[in-house]
Amino acid sequence: MADVAALAGVSHQTVSRVLNAHPSVREATRDKVLAAIEELGYRRNSAARALVTSRSATLGVVTTGSALFGPTSTLIAVEEAARDQGYFVSVATLRSYDTASINQVLEHFMAQGVDGIVVIAPHDAVAAAVESFRSPVPVVLVAALEPSSADASGPSTLSVAVDQRAGARLATELLLDLGHADVVHVAGPQDWFDARERLAGWREALDAHGVRPARPRECSWSAGDGYAAGRDLAEAVAAGEGPTAVFAGNDQLALGVLRAVWERGLRVPEDVSVVGFDDVAGAAYFVPPLTTVRQPFAEVGAHAVAMVLGSLAGDTVATRRIAPELVVRSSTAPPRPTAR
């Protein structure tokens, strides 16, 4: 930095102001400093900066050890939002959700001296472990924490999430408004917050329309489980006893249902309508293109980072819920007039 200042003919403080985009620097001075930086190939030394500021400019991010679309998309969004704010990201993955494994990951970040932590693993065991961990830095959990898990002032751990329940209501209400009287839910694993919230939203929509919900089919998040559930549903549909519409807990489950229905010689949406959740890359190219609920992952990531940085700055930070978007494609249609 001293070399840059000498070459540009300015003070060390002026170089610092240019690097931090301070508005009080004249344009001509800024150009001289930037030219000196370019000529010398100067790069900030993050370790030296940490010694001065007592901040590492690094956020720890905990995520699942799988390639699930939601957590992976959120991780990408968090990293981009952190980089935009001048922060580095250190990532740790969880292969199991026991308390010891989660504490080990959190302690790993404490040893790195991270300024804050974002946890992208919306699972019961993870939330419980994070709640019980005495963290000296802000922690934001990307999960749809249920109201029942909080007192009047909200959860002790900050959280940000897409409103999963509202998304499930949008999906179910679409099918009901199309005229379907029997909407079956192929649900995700119920130890995940998102899966439970989607199940609750499905039930709320049916209750609001005076429809008695059938028992949901609980699965993992995999297309294979969706296929197994879809085979049973397709047999019932072929026998005239099945549903006319299916709301799947995610797009992978919906993909499995579509395959099972096709194998049975049935058609979507003529024989049964199918809705997914996530809007994965390629959902518009399923056969038929899948109606689904799109999650704004970039917005989630930006809010998660803003919440950590706001907490570091001493601001009052509130839990956030972000509205999803229903994307209607050709996997949904009104039931046939002859359908029961």
C-alpha positions in Angstrom: 0.0 0.0 0.0 2.9 2.3 0.8 4.4 1.6 -2.7 1.0 2.5 -4.3 0.9 5.7 -2.3 4.4 6.7 -3.3 3.9 6.0 -7.0 0.6 7.8 -7.1 2.0 10.7 -5.1 -0.8 10.5 -2.4 -1.1 9.5 1.2 -1.5 6.0 2.5 -5.0 7.1 3.8 -6.0 8.2 0.3 -5.1 4.7 -1.1 -7.2 3.1 1.7 -10.1 5.4 0.8 -9.9 4.5 -2.9 -9.9 0.8 -2.0 -12.9 1.2 0.2 -14.8 3.3 -2.5 -15.0 6.3 -0.2 -17.0 9.1 -1.8 -14.7 12.0 -0.7 -11.9 11.1 -3.1 -11.6 13.3 -6.2 -12.0 11.5 -9.5 -8.5 12.5 -10.8 -6.9 11.2 -7.6 -8.9 8.0 -7.7 -7.7 7.4 -11.3 -4.0 8.0 -10.3 -4.3 5.5 -7.4 -6.0 2.9 -9.6 -3.3 3.3 -12.3 -0.6 2.8 -9.6 -2.4 -0.3 -8.4 -2.6 -1.7 -11.9 1.1 -0.9 -12.6 2.3 -2.5 -9.3 -0.1 -5.5 -9.4 -1.2 -4.6 -5.9 -3.6 -7.0 -4.1 -5.0 -6.6 -0.6 -3.5 -8.9 2.1 -6.5 -10.3 3.9 -4.4 -11.6 6.8 -2.9 -8.2 7.4 -6.3 -6.5 7.1 -7.7 -9.0 9.7 -5.0 -7.9 12.1 -6.0 -4.3 11.8 -9.8 -4.7 11.8 -10.1 -7.8 14.1 -12.3 -9.2 11.3 -11.5 -12.1 8.9 -13.9 -10.9 6.2 -14.9 -14.6 6.0 -18.2 -16.2 6.4 -18.6 -19.9 7.3 -21.3 -21.8 5.4 -22.6 -25.1 6.5 -24.5 -27.2 3.9 -25.6 -30.7 3.3 -23.3 -33.3 1.8 -25.7 -34.0 -1.0 -26.3 -32.4 -4.4 -29.9 -31.5 -3.5 -31.1 -28.6 -5.7 -32.3 -26.3 -3.0 -29.2 -26.3 -0.7 -26.8 -26.2 -3.6 -28.6 -23.3 -5.3 -28.7 -21.4 -1.9 -25.0 -22.0 -1.4 -24.2 -20.5 -4.8 -26.4 -17.5 -3.9 -24.8 -17.0 -0.5 -21.3 -17.1 -2.0 -22.2 -14.6 -4.7 -23.8 -12.2 -2.2 -20.8 -12.5 0.2 -18.4 -11.8 -2.6 -20.4 -8.7 -3.6 -19.9 -7.4 0.0 -16.2 -8.1 -0.1 -16.3 -11.3 2.0 -14.8 -14.7 1.4 -16.7 -17.9 2.1 -15.5 -21.1 3.8 -17.7 -24.1 3.2 -18.2 -27.2 5.3 -20.5 -30.1 4.4 -22.5 -32.4 6.7 -22.6 -36.1 5.9 -24.6 -36.8 9.0 -26.9 -34.7 11.2 -25.9 -35.8 14.7 -25.0 -33.2 17.2 -21.3 -34.2 17.4 -20.8 -33.7 13.7 -22.6 -30.4 13.6 -20.6 -29.1 16.6 -17.4 -30.2 15.0 -18.2 -28.2 11.9 -19.1 -25.1 14.0 -15.9 -25.4 16.0 -14.0 -25.7 12.8 -15.3 -22.3 11.8 -14.6 -20.8 15.2 -10.9 -21.9 14.8 -10.9 -20.1 11.4 -12.1 -16.9 13.1 -15.1 -16.4 10.7 -17.2 -13.3 11.2 -20.5 -15.1 10.9 -22.1 -18.4 9.9 -24.9 -19.3 7.4 -26.4 -22.8 7.9 -28.1 -24.3 4.8 -29.4 -27.6 6.1 -33.1 -27.2 7.0 -33.3 -30.4 9.1 -34.6 -30.8 12.7 -31.3 -32.2 14.1 -29.3 -29.4 12.5 -31.6 -26.6 13.9 -31.5 -28.2 17.4 -27.7 -28.4 17.4 -27.3 -24.8 16.1 -29.8 -23.5 18.7 -27.8 -25.2 21.5 -24.3 -24.0 20.3 -22.9 -21.0 22.0 -21.7 -19.1 19.1 -19.7 -15.8 19.6 -20.6 -14.7 16.0 -24.0 -14.3 14.3 -25.6 -17.4 12.9 -28.3 -17.4 10.3 -30.2 -20.6 9.5 -31.7 -21.0 6.1 -34.8 -22.9 7.0 -38.5 -22.4 7.4 -38.5 -22.6 11.2 -42.1 -23.2 12.3 -43.8 -20.6 14.6 -44.2 -23.3 17.3 -40.4 -23.5 17.7 -40.3 -19.9 18.8 -41.5 -17.8 21.7 -43.3 -14.5 21.3 -40.0 -12.7 20.3 -39.2 -15.3 17.6 -36.5 -18.0 17.3 -33.3 -17.4 19.2 -31.4 -18.3 15.9 -32.0 -15.9 13.0 -33.6 -17.5 10.0 -34.4 -16.7 6.4 -36.3 -18.9 4.0 -38.8 -19.0 1.2 -42.3 -19.3 2.5 -42.7 -23.0 1.8 -46.2 -23.1 3.2 -47.4 -20.3 0.9 -45.8 -22.1 -2.1 -47.6 -25.3 -1.3 -50.9 -23.5 -1.0 -50.3 -21.9 -4.4 -49.7 -25.3 -6.0 -52.7 -27.0 -4.3 -55.1 -24.0 -5.0 -54.1 -24.1 -8.7 -55.2 -27.7 -8.9 -58.4 -27.1 -6.9 -59.3 -24.0 -9.0 -58.9 -26.2 -12.1 -61.6 -28.4 -10.8 -59.7 -31.3 -9.2 -61.5 -32.6 -6.2 -58.8 -35.1 -5.2 -55.3 -33.8 -4.8 -52.8 -36.3 -3.4 -49.5 -35.1 -1.9 -46.3 -37.0 -2.5 -44.4 -35.5 0.5 -40.7 -35.1 1.2 -39.1 -36.4 4.5 -40.9 -35.0 7.5 -37.7 -34.4 9.5 -37.0 -31.5 7.1 -38.6 -28.1 7.8 -39.4 -27.5 4.1 -41.2 -30.8 3.7 -43.3 -30.2 6.7 -44.2 -26.7 5.7 -45.2 -27.9 2.2 -47.4 -30.6 3.7 -49.0 -28.0 6.0 -49.7 -25.7 3.1 -51.3 -28.5 1.1 -53.6 -29.3 4.0 -54.5 -25.7 4.6 -55.5 -25.3 0.9 -57.7 -28.4 1.0 -59.3 -27.4 4.3 -60.1 -23.9 2.9 -61.9 -25.6 0.0 -63.7 -28.0 2.2 -61.8 -31.0 0.8 -60.9 -33.8 3.2 -57.2 -34.6 2.5 -56.1 -38.2 1.7 -53.2 -39.6 3.6 -50.0 -38.1 2.1 -47.3 -40.5 0.7 -44.1 -39.7 2.6 -40.8 -40.2 0.6 -37.2 -39.1 0.5 -36.4 -36.2 -1.9 -35.4 -38.7 -4.7 -36.9 -39.3 -8.1 -36.8 -43.0 -7.3 -39.1 -42.6 -4.3 -41.4 -40.4 -6.5 -41.4 -43.2 -9.1 -42.4 -45.8 -6.5 -45.2 -43.6 -5.2 -46.2 -42.8 -8.8 -46.6 -46.5 -9.7 -49.1 -47.0 -6.9 -51.0 -43.9 -7.9 -50.9 -44.8 -11.6 -52.5 -48.2 -10.8 -55.2 -46.5 -8.9 -55.8 -43.9 -11.6 -56.0 -46.7 -14.3 -58.6 -48.5 -12.2 -60.7 -45.3 -11.9 -60.0 -45.0 -8.2 -57.0 -42.7 -8.2 -56.6 -39.0 -7.8 -56.9 -36.6 -10.8 -54.1 -34.4 -9.4 -50.8 -34.9 -7.6 -48.7 -32.3 -5.8 -45.2 -33.5 -5.4 -42.9 -32.2 -2.6 -40.1 -31.4 -5.1 -39.4 -31.6 -8.8 -37.4 -34.8 -8.4 -40.4 -36.5 -6.8 -42.6 -35.1 -9.6 -40.2 -36.5 -12.2 -40.6 -40.0 -10.7 -44.3 -39.6 -10.8 -44.3 -38.5 -14.4 -42.2 -41.6 -15.4 -44.5 -44.0 -13.5 -47.7 -42.5 -15.1 -46.1 -42.7 -18.6 -45.1 -46.4 -18.1 -48.7 -47.3 -17.1 -49.9 -45.9 -20.4 -51.6 -42.8 -18.9 -51.2 -39.2 -19.9 -50.3 -36.0 -18.0 -52.4 -33.8 -17.7 -55.2 -35.7 -19.5 -55.5 -38.5 -16.9 -53.7 -36.8 -14.0 -52.2 -33.4 -13.4 -48.8 -33.1 -11.7 -47.2 -30.1 -9.9 -43.7 -30.0 -8.4 -41.7 -27.6 -6.2 -38.3 -25.9 -6.9 -38.3 -25.2 -10.6 -35.1 -27.1 -11.1 -33.0 -26.5 -14.2 -34.7 -28.4 -17.0 -38.2 -28.5 -15.4 -39.5 -26.7 -18.5 -38.2 -29.6 -20.6 -39.8 -32.5 -18.7 -42.4 -34.4 -20.7 -44.7 -32.6 -20.3 -43.2 -29.3 -19.1 -43.7 -29.2 -15.3 -45.9 -26.8 -13.4 -43.9 -26.0 -10.3 -43.2 -23.5 -7.5 -40.1 -21.4 -8.2 -37.9 -20.5 -5.2 -35.9 -17.1 -5.4 -32.6 -18.5 -4.2 -30.6 -15.4 -5.1 -32.9 -13.4 -2.8 -32.5 -15.9 0.0 -28.7 -15.8 -0.3 -28.6 -12.0 -0.3 -30.8 -11.8 2.7 -28.8 -14.4 4.6 -25.6 -12.4 4.1 -27.3 -9.1 4.9 -28.6 -10.5 8.1 -25.1 -11.6 9.2 -23.5 -8.3 8.3 -26.4 -6.4 9.9 -26.0 -8.3 13.1 -22.2 -7.6 13.1 -23.0 -3.9 12.7 -25.3 -4.0 15.7 -28.5 -3.5 13.7 -31.8 -5.1 14.7 -32.2 -8.1 12.4 -35.5 -9.8 11.9 -36.3 -13.3 10.6 -37.3 -13.1 6.9 -39.8 -15.0 4.8 -39.6 -14.6 1.0 -42.6 -15.3 -1.3 -42.2 -18.0 -4.0 -43.7 -17.9 -7.5 -46.0 -20.4 -9.1 -44.9 -21.3 -12.7 -47.7 -22.8 -14.7 -46.8 -25.1 -17.6 -48.6 -27.9 -19.4 -48.5 -30.7 -16.7 -51.7 -29.3 -15.3 -55.2 -28.9 -16.8 -58.8 -29.3 -15.7 -59.9 -32.9 -15.1 -61.8 -34.7 -17.8 -65.6 -34.2 -17.6 -65.9 -38.0 -17.1 -63.5 -38.0 -14.2 -65.0 -38.6 -10.8 
